[in-house]
Amino acid sequence: MIQKKHSYIILLFAIFFVITTTTVFGVDQPIVAKNIEFVNADLRDVFRSLAEAGKFNVIMEPVVHGEVSLTLKYGVTLKDAVSVIAKTYGYSCRWLPDSPTAVVGNANFIKLNFDRKISKVFQLTFADAKEVAESIEVVIPKNRIKADHSTNQITVMANDSEITNIAEIIARLDCDLPKISVEAKLEEVNAQLWKEIGIDNAFSPPHMGANVLTEQQCKKIDENPQLNILTKPNLTGLDNHEAKIFLGDKVPLITEKNKQGDINYKVEYVDAGTSLAITPRINANNQVTLMVKVTVSTIANKSKPKPGSTWVPWVVTREFESTIRLELGQSLLLSGLLQRNEYKMMKGSPFRFPVLSELFAKENSNLQTVPDAQNEVILVLTPKLLGPIAGENPAAAPQVPVETPDTKNLSDSAAGANGNAGGIPPEQNPVSEADKLPLDEEKPEVRFTPIKSDQNGPAIVGNESNANSKYKEIRYLIKKGDSLSSIVKKFASDLQMVAANNHLGKTGIIKMNTTLLIPVPVERFYTLKPKETLWRIAKRYGVTLAALKDLNGISDETKVKAGQELVLPSPAAKIVHPQF
């Protein structure tokens, strides 16, 4: 589709929508102007992204976690979206009176009084105070945040729950950020390549799309005799910071304005080519999330409106935005970019395109025998890490909160900005029935299926495996998509021991919904201490809460108990984030 608005195709977790109004809680509430798709998205990130888009605040209880896979349809108000998503995933939601603030958590948490606020100082080590201050505006309003550039400190006026949410965001941002290199290869290929590499490409121009490539697919592309490499730029930047590149020309557009007999000329520049913006974010387990935005602009050859008038170009733009999770070193293919035949059409205009001319001057003789319309320009992106993973050098712990009746740096009225002195408001349910919110029920969900266990955790069979004193055995319920090798890899087990313990024979065939005895290395076990939470353990070892729950067959993270044994994704001694 050719359009000036965004065309969204989301592979992982993408939140691309337009807010149609500027008021938050007026008569015309902000709505979703395009479908929003979440795939394997972290529940806390979903709420904060909705809050940022709707310009309201959100306070979440620490237990609020989960993986979200759903689609919000056009026309949903953001207020209803927050309320129903909370309800769908087992949490309550309340909107504070006279304040654009949503409170999400268990029933007791949302009934707390959020009026009492204290002054809290955060000393930053790596991050910029101004940038961090903007990020925490999803928790509290701007008038309760003070950024001091000289000391690189942030002072907030907030209640205990807000401070917990703010500290979580700061811990993520105030790290020694690694450098990330994204190798970009702009290549021209024959459209027959899609069949050769096994991709059903439905994203030829004017449509755009993305595909995650396997190692074999990358090899087939590189070895293709018709491959024409146009350019190989590299983008290097910091974790969670945007990097940009533009492959094209700036075309001058001269407009004239006649005012009282005087003619004034104005020169504006429009893009003709491909613009790429990438924001990489390093995750645990050598994964990286790429937030990609591609804009392709072409200039159509329009004739003059009338004799003697100025030639007016017609700029046609198509855009693509997506968020994709990759393994470091894995490649992403973007298709639907500026094509050679589109460039040739632009050459009919009165403009010159020196950059594009140089770009398309490179030709492959094997491609010259094929019509331009059967060729396609693609962009292959490969992210690589150039430094330590973010979070390995975390900033020092924030300063102890200082409670003061009056804070010089903050307005006296800020303490009451999000509260009401008149007691605790009753719990509100903005939507009485969940099905009133147009969720896309037909969209397949990609999420872990927890192992059913009466003890809400791994079923430990014995202290030690009979076959080897270095292992303990657990029971594992085979799920859809499991293979024997993937299960062995997940638990760092031994393939021969698993086959022998479960009498699998030489075939190694396993069946879904049956139980296996899995020997797990003893160093992968951890005993929960008093007051420790599953969320804290996940943070400590650099994994998602969902992955830790899946590994242990835990369906409810709030019901884990001190003394309970957990299976870790790595040896217990290999702590990633000791501050947790």
VENNORSUL-V353514 format. One record per helix or strand of 2 or more residues. SS is the DSSP state (H for helix, E for strand). FROM is the first residue (numbers start at 0). TO is the last residue. If there is no record, write none. Layout:
ss = (SS;SS)
from = (FROM;FROM)
to = (TO;TO)
//
This chain:
ss = (E;E;E;H;E;E;H;E;E;H;E;H;H;E;E;H;E;H;E;H;E;E;E;E;E;E;E;H;H;H;H;E;H;H;E;E;H;H;E;H;E;H;H;H;E)
from = (6;30;35;42;56;66;77;91;100;106;117;128;141;144;152;159;178;192;208;214;227;233;241;261;286;313;330;339;353;364;371;374;411;433;458;470;483;494;514;521;524;533;544;556;564)
to = (7;31;41;53;59;71;87;94;104;109;122;137;143;147;157;172;189;196;212;221;230;237;258;281;299;326;334;345;358;367;373;384;415;435;459;476;489;500;520;523;526;539;551;558;566)
//
